[in-house]
Amino acid sequence: MLATTAQRCHMSVIAVVITLDRPATASCCLSSILHGSQRPDRIVVVDNGSAIPYTPPQEYRQDVDVVRLEHNSGPAGGAAIGQQKALELEADWVWMLDDDAVVDPDALQCLLRVAETHGARTYFRSVCYN
């Protein structure tokens, strides 16, 4: 596991990354998540029907579950499958990310800080447009 429950006020966070035919981009996203100051408990990568099945880099495999879809189910279908897997892994929080996201090192820490002050029904998603 990436982080202990005690480190985050007993909230389990599973990051979900959806990818399609962009293995280098997805791996860059994983790297940014895993090198953050606060790491999720697990990462679920939904391979949304890539021509060549996605395999995370060796150094990340112990922290990542890949869900392979044989056909592209679109962004909503990939998100639904990823969220379902995260809930099966007993996520209290699901952090949705596009595969082209490069996460700020303090992103999850900041999101969790806000979640602690706004209660259990807070919804968050990281988006930054440059």
N, C-alpha and C positions, 0 to 999 in steps of 0.2 A: 504494500500500500504506500501511496505517496506521502500522505500526511496523517497523523493520528487524529482521531475524533476530538480528543481533549484539546488539541491545539486550536480548534475552531468552534468552541462552544457547542460541541455535540452535533454539528451539522455536517452531513456527508455531501460533498460536492462532486458531481460527475460532469466533466466537460464532454460535449458532443461536437464532433467535427464532421462535416459532410463533404465528401470529395468525389470528383468524377474526372478521371484521366489527367490528373495533375499530381503525380506522386512527389515531385520535388517541392511543389508549393505546399502540399499537405505536410510533408516532413518539416518544412520550415516553420509552419504553424505549430506543430507538436513541439519543436525545439523551443519556441518562444513561450509556450505554456509551461513546459517542464523546467525552464530556467527562470521562472518567476519567483518573486519573494514568497509567495503563497502558492502552493501547488494543489490541484484538485486531488481527490482520493483515487480517481481513475480517469482515463480518457477513453471514450468510445469513438471510433472512427467508422463512419458509415461510408463504405465504398459503394456508391450509387450506380453500379453497373459498368465500371471501367473496363475498357478493352483488355487491359492487363491488370489482374487483381492487385490491389494495393497491399504492400507489405511495409510496415514501419521499419525504420532503421533498427538494427540489432540492439543498440543501446537504449531504445525506448520500449522494446517489446514487452518487458515485464510490467509496464505501466499502462499498456494500451490493449483494448479489446477491439478487434476489427469485425464489423458486421458486413458481410459481402452480399449485395443484392445482384442477382443475375441480370436484371433489366433496370434501366434508369426509371425511378419512380417519381422524378421531379423533386424540387426542393422541399415541398410539403411532405411528400412520401418519405424522403430520406430523413427529414426531421422527426416525423412520427415514429419511424423505426428506431432512430437513435434515442429518442425520449423513452420509448418502451424498454429498450435495453438498459438505460440508466435507471429506470424504476425497478427493473429486475435486480439490478446491483444495489438496490436499497438507497438510492439517492434521495436526500432531503432537498437538494437544489440541483437543477440541471442548467449548466452554463452552455448555451448554444453559440457556436462559432462557425463562420465560413472558413473554408480551407485556405483562403488567401489572407486571413487575418494574421498580423504579426502583433502579438499581445505585448502591451506595456508591462514591464516587470512587476509593477505594483497593481495591475488591473484587478486581479481576483481579490487581493487584500482590501482594496478600496470598495469593491462590490460587497464583500462580506461585512465590512464596517457599516455600510448603509443598510444591509439586510438586518443586522443586529438591532438597529434603531427603528426599523419599520415593521418588524414582525414577520411571522411565518408565511404570510400570503403575498409577500413582495415578489414581483417578477422583475428580473433584470436581464439585459442583453447588452453586450459590449459592441458599440459601433463607433467608428471614428472615420470621418471623411476628410481627406487632405485635398 
